[in-house]
Each structure stands twice: as C-alpha cells, then as structure tokens.
C-alpha cells in the first residue's frame, strides 16, 4: 500500500500537477451531505480538503468516481470547465486550490443508489453517495414540454422519502423545496438550455456547506 501511494505521488509530480503534502482527513474536510448534479453543470459540488491538522491542502487530487453507478450520464466537459472527465474509468478529477477547495460544476444526470459514487482525495476515501438529478431518466436531458418523462418520474416521488429526488439534501420526504429545484433545472441538457431563450440571468444553485 505504501509503495502504491508513493508511486502515485511520483506520477503526479512528474505530470506537472500540483503536489499536495499532508494526509487528507475526512473528519476535517468539507463536502456535501448528498450528491446532486444536473447535465448542464449549474449545481456545484464543492469539496474543501483539509489534513489531520485541519490545514487546507493545496493541489490535492479530488476524484468523484462513478464506476459503481452505471446509470449516471456523464456529459463531456466544456472548454471552461475545471475538470476533464475520464469516460472509461468513469471518474471526474480536479485539483484543489490554495484554500483546499475543488468546485465541480458537475455535468452529470441520472440516478444511482446509496454508496455507488465515491469521493476520494489523494486516494483517501472521503465519502460515498447515491446520485440524485433532475435528469431522472438519465438521458442527459431534463424535462420540458416535449420530453416530460423526468417530471412524471419526479412527481411520483413527492411526499415520499426518496434520496434520488431529495435535491436539497434534507433527508426528509420529497417536498415543495425539491419541486422548486426540479422546476428550475427543467429544459436543460449537457450543453445548456433546451429553450431557445437562455435563462442565464436566473443565477446558479450551489451545494456549498461549511
């Protein structure tokens, strides 16, 4: 195990990637309590990696791994995205900045059960998740008038405890707050809005917990 970690760090150094010192601590780090994403990438997943001494780690390799979540629809990243998806390994990697933060504008749709998506920092398992998305059927689009399937699937979960539609990470029944989030992300796909008029002035929703 020790030699494997050492080899990985050497590879990172030779690749020119920033090299983090210290061992990531899941207890001291910050990450969302649940994983919510949409194909357009405007639900941000924010991770702050800290070490055992509670210091932020600059240049830590943060990876969201979807290999155990085959129903996840991984969209191709766009030119301004801060990560490059590995579609074969089904991994989405980023490096943290000087504050220890990795901010994923995650372009992912579809649903998966608890424990199927893994969050790693420098190879250390930080958390495992299910996947919730307004793209309920995993086709890379969210519901609109032409393709209402996502709305039908979501509506059937209202009033029930269902993590695949718990978009506000409340842990309770799917409710009006989740409906508002679902409605906002309707008519989206991997490249933007399905609608002819782009609603860019509506702002973005961030999953950012301190």
N, C-alpha and C positions, 0 to 999 in steps of 0.2 A: 504493500500500500504506500509506504514512504517513498520508494523509488518511483512509483507511478506519479505521485504528486510532484516529485522533483522534476521528472521528465516533462510534465505538463507545464511547469513554470519556466523551464528552459525553452520550450517551444514558444511560449508567449513572448519571452524576451527576444528570441531570435526573429519573431514575426514583426517586431517593431511596435507591438501593442503595449500600452502602459502596464507596468508590473506593480501589483499591489503587494504590500507587506502586511503581515498580521493574518490571523485566522478569523474568518467571519463567524460571528456569533448570532444565531437565530434569536436568542433571547434579547439581545441588544439592538437588533436590526428592526427596520420598519417595513411592513408590506401589507397589502390589503387583506382584510379578513375573508374575502371571497374573490373569485376571478370572474370579471365581467368584461366582455370585449364585443366590438362590432366590426363588420367588414371595412367600414370607412376609416377606422382608426381614431375616432374622436372621443373614445372613452379611454383615458390614460391609466395605465397601470404603473404606479410609482413605487420603487423599492429604494430604501436607504440602507446601505450595508455598513455595519459597524463591527469592530473586532471585540475581543474578550475584555479589553479595557475601555470599551464604549467609544473608541475613536472611529470616525468615519474612514472608510477605506477608499482611497483614490485608485482608479484603474482596476478595480475588482471585476472579474468576469461574471456577469449575471446572465443566467440562461433560463428561459421558460421552455420546458420540454414537453411536447405533445405526442410523443411516440406511443403512449398508453391511451391516447384519446383520438382514435381513428375518425370519429365523426367531426372533429374540428376542421373547419375550412380555413386553411392558411392562405391568405391573399399574398400576392407578390408585393414586397415593399416598394414604395415610390421614391423618387430621387431625393427628396428632402427627409425621408425617414432616417432615424439614427441607428438603424439596425439592418442586418441583411439576413433574411430567413434562409435556413437550410431545409429545403423541402424534402430531402431524402431522409435525414435524421429527424425531421420534424422538430427542429429547435429554432428558437428565436433568441440570439445572443446580443448583449450590449456590454459596454464597459461603464463603470461608474465615473462620475466627475469628481472634482476636488472635495465636494461635500459628501461623497459616498452615494450619490443619487444616480439611479438609472430610471429614466422616464420613458416608458414604452407607449407610443401611440399605436396600440396593438391592432393590426388589421386581421382580425380573426372572427369567424362566425361558427355557428353550430353549438351543440350541447354534448356534454360528457358527464359521467357520474363522479362522485367524490373520490379523491385520491388518484385521479388519472393524469393530471397535469402537475409536473414537478418544477419547483423553483430552486435553482442552485446558485450559489455564489462561490467562486473559486473551487468548484467541485463539491462544496458542502451543501447538503440538502437543507434548505431553509423552511420550506412549506410545501404542502401538496394540496391540490384543489380539484374541484369539479369545474365545469365551464358553463357559464350562462351567457346568452347572447340574444339580442332582439332578432337575430337571424336564427329563428327557432328550428328551421328545417335544414340548416347547414348548406344552403345552395349558393352562398355568397351575396345574396340579396336580402333586404328586409322588406316587410310587407308594404305594398301600395295597392291602389285600386285594381291594377292589372294582375298582381300576384298576391292575393290576400292570405296565403296559406299560413304565414307566420302569425297573423292576427288571430286566426282560428285556433291555432295551437296555444297561443298565449292566453286567449280568453277562457279556454278550458281549465287553466290553472288558477284563475282568480279565486280567492278565498281559501286556497289550499296551501299547505306548506310544501313548496316545491323549489329547491335551490336553483333549478335551471331557469326560473323566471324571477328569482329574487335579485333584482338589479340594484337595489340599494343596500344589499348585504345585511338586512335587518334580522334574518334568521326566523322571521315570523311568516304568516300567510302572505301570499301574493296579493297586493292591495293597490290602492289608487296611486301611491307613490311609484310603484313599479310600472303602473299603466302610463304615468306621465313620461317616465324614461323611455318606455317602449315607443310611445307615440312620437317622441322627439326624434328617435332614430329610424323611423319608418322612411321608406323610399330612399334608402342608401344602398350602395354596393361598394366593391373594393376601390373603385376609382373616384367615388364622390356621391353626389346626389343623383338619383334616378330622374327627379323632376328637371324640367327644362330650366327653371329658375333656381339657382343655387342659393340655399339659405345660410350663407356663411356668416351673416350677422347675428345668428342665434347664439353664438358662443359655443363653448365646449364644456363637457362634464368631466371632472377629474376624480378618480378614485385616489385620494391622497390622504393618508391617515398618519398622524404624528403620535 
